[in-house]
Amino acid sequence: MEKKKLIYLDRNENHYGPAPRCFKVLSKPNFNKLSAYSRDFSRGIKSRLSERLALDFGIEESRVLLGYGGEDILKQIVHCQLQKGDKILIPAYSWWYYKAIAEEVEGVKVEYPLTKGEKTFYYDVDEMIRLVKTEKPKMILVASPNNPTGNAIDLSELKRFLNSTGDAVVVVDEAYTVFANPDTSYVKELVNNYHNLLVVRTFSKYYALAGIRIGFALMGTNLAKFSRFSARYLGYNRLSERIALAALDSDDYYSEMRVKMLDDIEMFFNEFSALPGFTPYKSLANFILVEIPQEIKVPLKNHLLSKGLVIKFMDEDNLRSHVRISIGTQEENRMLMDAVKEFVNS
Ligand SMILES: Cc1ncc(COP(=O)(O)O)c(C=O)c1O
């Protein structure tokens, strides 16, 4: 029997794929780039990619860090700054990985709530400020937009929060930010004004380059210890760097893709809202969280699988009757929505 090809809409990958320029890098093999270390460091920079990002974001190259995905940078900052017994504030309903890295260093996890509104989750900044005062955490993680809830923190609310965090290191995970907000100008102001702040971004999501494993971070001026911790003296993956640079030069391609994805997020929101028993939450990322009737969880999963469609059925405290759907191509999204409707109407 021929094996059915599955369409994975469960890991927040970007199915439009990277810009054509990225493939050109791969079609021009260069012996030297594969066999020699980069010499970018002899120019006093980490890499030509950090140099370019510094230019794009308008901050010094020394405050742009590179890593093996956002995943790696998040792990590094926790390992560098948090010691056994130190408290770390983590959003309730967030990427499981935050808890895992806190556990690696035996940090004490304190969850702060994300409030569930009618159509969106939101950060309760008053409560976050209260927890900073009472718990005195060493580190605070904020995800904007948050995975899996899809909500972001408003810039003014983030600043209000950052005004209250004192010496704590604040990490804002912006892995999904560009889908809803391509304007990067606020990042410079943030990391210039808040010295203990680290803003983490990635090429995996918007740029559809999860496979090349490149993430980067922009940091405030108090994090020099972390900058030394994360330095890689022999350079970075030279192929990945080139591919990432090609992506940064492909604005037209990504803007077109972005419009389609935003349209489809809206399509999912509207069509799920119209289905009895389903509650979608507004999302500013490339996925959408939808509450579904608990009793259909297993049969819906089986029905979608029979159509070759895989989405994420959540299985976490307070999110047991929810699914998270990654936004695929327009064709895939239509296929998924139709398959759900077919199930509901059967
Ligand atoms: C919230 C969040 N942050 C960061 C990442 C890290 O992605 P990467 O390591 O590919 O940059 C992910 C991946 O799914 C994520 O969901």
The ligand as an SDF file (V2000), in Angstrom:
LIG
                    3D

 16 16  0  0  0  0  0  0  0  0999 V2000
    8.1750   30.5390   21.2630 C   0  0  0  0  0  0  0  0  0  0  0  0
    9.3410   29.9860   20.5170 C   0  0  0  0  0  0  0  0  0  0  0  0
   10.5230   30.5790   20.6620 N   0  0  0  0  0  0  0  0  0  0  0  0
   11.6130   30.1390   20.0190 C   0  0  0  0  0  0  0  0  0  0  0  0
   11.5340   29.0430   19.1790 C   0  0  0  0  0  0  0  0  0  0  0  0
   12.8420   28.6090   18.6020 C   0  0  0  0  0  0  0  0  0  0  0  0
   12.9340   28.4070   17.3040 O   0  0  0  0  0  0  0  0  0  0  0  0
   14.3780   28.2110   16.6610 P   0  0  0  0  0  0  0  0  0  0  0  0
   15.2410   27.5030   17.6460 O   0  0  0  0  0  0  0  0  0  0  0  0
   14.1130   27.3960   15.4620 O   0  0  0  0  0  0  0  0  0  0  0  0
   14.8870   29.5880   16.3640 O   0  0  0  0  0  0  0  0  0  0  0  0
   10.3150   28.3850   19.0000 C   0  0  0  0  0  0  0  0  0  0  0  0
   10.2040   27.2010   18.1130 C   0  0  0  0  0  0  0  0  0  0  0  0
    9.1900   26.6170   17.8880 O   0  0  0  0  0  0  0  0  0  0  0  0
    9.1850   28.8710   19.6870 C   0  0  0  0  0  0  0  0  0  0  0  0
    7.9790   28.2960   19.5750 O   0  0  0  0  0  0  0  0  0  0  0  0
  1  2  1  0
  2  3  1  0
  2 15  2  0
  3  4  2  0
  4  5  1  0
  5  6  1  0
  5 12  2  0
  6  7  1  0
  7  8  1  0
  8  9  2  0
  8 10  1  0
  8 11  1  0
 12 13  1  0
 12 15  1  0
 13 14  2  0
 15 16  1  0
M  END
$$$$
